[in-house]
């Protein structure tokens, strides 16, 4: 979901926008949505899939070469958490 805000934004307007935002409850996302929601680039996503770091499925009809690549949101969150450095 893209939210457009006026050029001059007050703190109250930001808080209202955040309050209206819905939590991400999808279990699977398309690659382009991962980029939009989590900020991961397409090359990084596909590399992580190839290395088995992200759980994904490729939905396509029998005999077709094109389909839809879906990635588990839980695996995306775990992947991002794996980069967290311990707090000193």
mmCIF file of the C-alpha atoms, coordinates in Angstrom:
data_MODEL
# 
_entry.id   MODEL 
# 
loop_
_atom_site.group_PDB 
_atom_site.id 
_atom_site.type_symbol 
_atom_site.label_atom_id 
_atom_site.label_alt_id 
_atom_site.label_comp_id 
_atom_site.label_asym_id 
_atom_site.label_entity_id 
_atom_site.label_seq_id 
_atom_site.pdbx_PDB_ins_code 
_atom_site.Cartn_x 
_atom_site.Cartn_y 
_atom_site.Cartn_z 
_atom_site.occupancy 
_atom_site.B_iso_or_equiv 
_atom_site.pdbx_formal_charge 
_atom_site.auth_seq_id 
_atom_site.auth_comp_id 
_atom_site.auth_asym_id 
_atom_site.auth_atom_id 
_atom_site.pdbx_PDB_model_num 
ATOM 1  C CA . UNK A 1 1  ? 0.000  0.000   0.000   1.00 0.00 ? 1  UNK A CA 1 
ATOM 2  C CA . UNK A 1 2  ? 1.421  3.361   -1.002  1.00 0.00 ? 2  UNK A CA 1 
ATOM 3  C CA . UNK A 1 3  ? 0.500  6.344   1.120   1.00 0.00 ? 3  UNK A CA 1 
ATOM 4  C CA . UNK A 1 4  ? 0.870  9.826   -0.305  1.00 0.00 ? 4  UNK A CA 1 
ATOM 5  C CA . UNK A 1 5  ? 1.378  12.674  2.099   1.00 0.00 ? 5  UNK A CA 1 
ATOM 6  C CA . UNK A 1 6  ? 1.352  16.427  1.481   1.00 0.00 ? 6  UNK A CA 1 
ATOM 7  C CA . UNK A 1 7  ? 4.715  18.160  1.070   1.00 0.00 ? 7  UNK A CA 1 
ATOM 8  C CA . UNK A 1 8  ? 4.499  19.653  4.585   1.00 0.00 ? 8  UNK A CA 1 
ATOM 9  C CA . UNK A 1 9  ? 3.567  16.973  7.058   1.00 0.00 ? 9  UNK A CA 1 
ATOM 10 C CA . UNK A 1 10 ? 2.859  17.440  10.742  1.00 0.00 ? 10 UNK A CA 1 
ATOM 11 C CA . UNK A 1 11 ? 3.645  14.833  13.373  1.00 0.00 ? 11 UNK A CA 1 
ATOM 12 C CA . UNK A 1 12 ? -0.091 14.408  13.999  1.00 0.00 ? 12 UNK A CA 1 
ATOM 13 C CA . UNK A 1 13 ? -0.664 13.599  10.300  1.00 0.00 ? 13 UNK A CA 1 
ATOM 14 C CA . UNK A 1 14 ? 2.113  10.997  10.366  1.00 0.00 ? 14 UNK A CA 1 
ATOM 15 C CA . UNK A 1 15 ? 0.652  9.392   13.487  1.00 0.00 ? 15 UNK A CA 1 
ATOM 16 C CA . UNK A 1 16 ? -2.806 9.280   11.864  1.00 0.00 ? 16 UNK A CA 1 
ATOM 17 C CA . UNK A 1 17 ? -1.361 7.605   8.758   1.00 0.00 ? 17 UNK A CA 1 
ATOM 18 C CA . UNK A 1 18 ? 0.532  5.038   10.841  1.00 0.00 ? 18 UNK A CA 1 
ATOM 19 C CA . UNK A 1 19 ? -2.591 4.326   12.903  1.00 0.00 ? 19 UNK A CA 1 
ATOM 20 C CA . UNK A 1 20 ? -4.552 3.548   9.711   1.00 0.00 ? 20 UNK A CA 1 
ATOM 21 C CA . UNK A 1 21 ? -1.870 1.187   8.344   1.00 0.00 ? 21 UNK A CA 1 
ATOM 22 C CA . UNK A 1 22 ? -2.749 -2.482  8.317   1.00 0.00 ? 22 UNK A CA 1 
ATOM 23 C CA . UNK A 1 23 ? -0.283 -5.142  9.493   1.00 0.00 ? 23 UNK A CA 1 
ATOM 24 C CA . UNK A 1 24 ? 1.129  -7.431  6.859   1.00 0.00 ? 24 UNK A CA 1 
ATOM 25 C CA . UNK A 1 25 ? -0.855 -10.629 7.236   1.00 0.00 ? 25 UNK A CA 1 
ATOM 26 C CA . UNK A 1 26 ? -0.041 -12.279 3.923   1.00 0.00 ? 26 UNK A CA 1 
ATOM 27 C CA . UNK A 1 27 ? 1.766  -15.604 4.124   1.00 0.00 ? 27 UNK A CA 1 
ATOM 28 C CA . UNK A 1 28 ? 3.289  -15.374 0.631   1.00 0.00 ? 28 UNK A CA 1 
ATOM 29 C CA . UNK A 1 29 ? 4.411  -12.409 -1.485  1.00 0.00 ? 29 UNK A CA 1 
ATOM 30 C CA . UNK A 1 30 ? 5.397  -11.902 -5.112  1.00 0.00 ? 30 UNK A CA 1 
ATOM 31 C CA . UNK A 1 31 ? 9.005  -10.819 -5.673  1.00 0.00 ? 31 UNK A CA 1 
ATOM 32 C CA . UNK A 1 32 ? 8.044  -7.258  -6.655  1.00 0.00 ? 32 UNK A CA 1 
ATOM 33 C CA . UNK A 1 33 ? 5.955  -6.940  -3.492  1.00 0.00 ? 33 UNK A CA 1 
ATOM 34 C CA . UNK A 1 34 ? 8.930  -8.077  -1.396  1.00 0.00 ? 34 UNK A CA 1 
ATOM 35 C CA . UNK A 1 35 ? 10.937 -5.267  -2.919  1.00 0.00 ? 35 UNK A CA 1 
ATOM 36 C CA . UNK A 1 36 ? 8.203  -2.747  -2.140  1.00 0.00 ? 36 UNK A CA 1 
ATOM 37 C CA . UNK A 1 37 ? 7.403  -3.968  1.398   1.00 0.00 ? 37 UNK A CA 1 
ATOM 38 C CA . UNK A 1 38 ? 10.823 -5.053  2.692   1.00 0.00 ? 38 UNK A CA 1 
ATOM 39 C CA . UNK A 1 39 ? 13.180 -3.115  0.413   1.00 0.00 ? 39 UNK A CA 1 
ATOM 40 C CA . UNK A 1 40 ? 15.129 -6.154  -0.798  1.00 0.00 ? 40 UNK A CA 1 
ATOM 41 C CA . UNK A 1 41 ? 16.362 -5.983  -4.389  1.00 0.00 ? 41 UNK A CA 1 
ATOM 42 C CA . UNK A 1 42 ? 15.325 -8.582  -6.965  1.00 0.00 ? 42 UNK A CA 1 
ATOM 43 C CA . UNK A 1 43 ? 18.905 -9.917  -7.370  1.00 0.00 ? 43 UNK A CA 1 
ATOM 44 C CA . UNK A 1 44 ? 19.266 -10.337 -3.592  1.00 0.00 ? 44 UNK A CA 1 
ATOM 45 C CA . UNK A 1 45 ? 15.896 -12.114 -3.406  1.00 0.00 ? 45 UNK A CA 1 
ATOM 46 C CA . UNK A 1 46 ? 16.716 -14.558 -6.199  1.00 0.00 ? 46 UNK A CA 1 
ATOM 47 C CA . UNK A 1 47 ? 20.207 -15.199 -4.809  1.00 0.00 ? 47 UNK A CA 1 
ATOM 48 C CA . UNK A 1 48 ? 18.720 -15.971 -1.375  1.00 0.00 ? 48 UNK A CA 1 
ATOM 49 C CA . UNK A 1 49 ? 16.209 -18.316 -3.022  1.00 0.00 ? 49 UNK A CA 1 
ATOM 50 C CA . UNK A 1 50 ? 19.009 -20.104 -4.924  1.00 0.00 ? 50 UNK A CA 1 
ATOM 51 C CA . UNK A 1 51 ? 21.004 -20.492 -1.697  1.00 0.00 ? 51 UNK A CA 1 
ATOM 52 C CA . UNK A 1 52 ? 17.958 -21.896 0.121   1.00 0.00 ? 52 UNK A CA 1 
ATOM 53 C CA . UNK A 1 53 ? 17.760 -18.905 2.466   1.00 0.00 ? 53 UNK A CA 1 
ATOM 54 C CA . UNK A 1 54 ? 14.212 -18.035 1.372   1.00 0.00 ? 54 UNK A CA 1 
ATOM 55 C CA . UNK A 1 55 ? 11.334 -20.486 1.047   1.00 0.00 ? 55 UNK A CA 1 
ATOM 56 C CA . UNK A 1 56 ? 9.650  -20.065 -2.333  1.00 0.00 ? 56 UNK A CA 1 
ATOM 57 C CA . UNK A 1 57 ? 7.310  -21.771 -4.772  1.00 0.00 ? 57 UNK A CA 1 
ATOM 58 C CA . UNK A 1 58 ? 6.884  -21.313 -8.496  1.00 0.00 ? 58 UNK A CA 1 
ATOM 59 C CA . UNK A 1 59 ? 3.225  -21.535 -9.492  1.00 0.00 ? 59 UNK A CA 1 
ATOM 60 C CA . UNK A 1 60 ? 2.777  -22.440 -13.132 1.00 0.00 ? 60 UNK A CA 1 
ATOM 61 C CA . UNK A 1 61 ? 0.508  -24.568 -15.232 1.00 0.00 ? 61 UNK A CA 1 
ATOM 62 C CA . UNK A 1 62 ? 1.788  -27.842 -16.638 1.00 0.00 ? 62 UNK A CA 1 
ATOM 63 C CA . UNK A 1 63 ? 3.655  -27.272 -19.891 1.00 0.00 ? 63 UNK A CA 1 
ATOM 64 C CA . UNK A 1 64 ? 4.000  -23.515 -19.345 1.00 0.00 ? 64 UNK A CA 1 
ATOM 65 C CA . UNK A 1 65 ? 7.360  -21.807 -18.865 1.00 0.00 ? 65 UNK A CA 1 
ATOM 66 C CA . UNK A 1 66 ? 6.051  -18.699 -17.117 1.00 0.00 ? 66 UNK A CA 1 
ATOM 67 C CA . UNK A 1 67 ? 4.435  -18.598 -13.723 1.00 0.00 ? 67 UNK A CA 1 
ATOM 68 C CA . UNK A 1 68 ? 4.390  -16.679 -10.473 1.00 0.00 ? 68 UNK A CA 1 
ATOM 69 C CA . UNK A 1 69 ? 7.203  -16.884 -7.914  1.00 0.00 ? 69 UNK A CA 1 
ATOM 70 C CA . UNK A 1 70 ? 5.906  -16.593 -4.348  1.00 0.00 ? 70 UNK A CA 1 
ATOM 71 C CA . UNK A 1 71 ? 8.105  -16.295 -1.266  1.00 0.00 ? 71 UNK A CA 1 
ATOM 72 C CA . UNK A 1 72 ? 7.124  -17.089 2.319   1.00 0.00 ? 72 UNK A CA 1 
ATOM 73 C CA . UNK A 1 73 ? 6.864  -13.953 4.463   1.00 0.00 ? 73 UNK A CA 1 
ATOM 74 C CA . UNK A 1 74 ? 8.056  -15.933 7.498   1.00 0.00 ? 74 UNK A CA 1 
ATOM 75 C CA . UNK A 1 75 ? 11.239 -16.887 5.625   1.00 0.00 ? 75 UNK A CA 1 
ATOM 76 C CA . UNK A 1 76 ? 11.769 -13.259 4.535   1.00 0.00 ? 76 UNK A CA 1 
ATOM 77 C CA . UNK A 1 77 ? 11.549 -12.084 8.138   1.00 0.00 ? 77 UNK A CA 1 
ATOM 78 C CA . UNK A 1 78 ? 13.919 -14.863 9.285   1.00 0.00 ? 78 UNK A CA 1 
ATOM 79 C CA . UNK A 1 79 ? 16.340 -13.958 6.469   1.00 0.00 ? 79 UNK A CA 1 
ATOM 80 C CA . UNK A 1 80 ? 16.370 -10.291 7.491   1.00 0.00 ? 80 UNK A CA 1 
ATOM 81 C CA . UNK A 1 81 ? 16.763 -11.205 11.181  1.00 0.00 ? 81 UNK A CA 1 
ATOM 82 C CA . UNK A 1 82 ? 19.800 -13.338 10.294  1.00 0.00 ? 82 UNK A CA 1 
ATOM 83 C CA . UNK A 1 83 ? 21.675 -10.098 9.554   1.00 0.00 ? 83 UNK A CA 1 
ATOM 84 C CA . UNK A 1 84 ? 20.982 -8.593  12.970  1.00 0.00 ? 84 UNK A CA 1 
ATOM 85 C CA . UNK A 1 85 ? 24.139 -7.912  14.916  1.00 0.00 ? 85 UNK A CA 1 
ATOM 86 C CA . UNK A 1 86 ? 24.208 -8.562  18.651  1.00 0.00 ? 86 UNK A CA 1 
ATOM 87 C CA . UNK A 1 87 ? 23.713 -5.502  20.831  1.00 0.00 ? 87 UNK A CA 1 
ATOM 88 C CA . UNK A 1 88 ? 26.859 -4.526  22.710  1.00 0.00 ? 88 UNK A CA 1 
# 
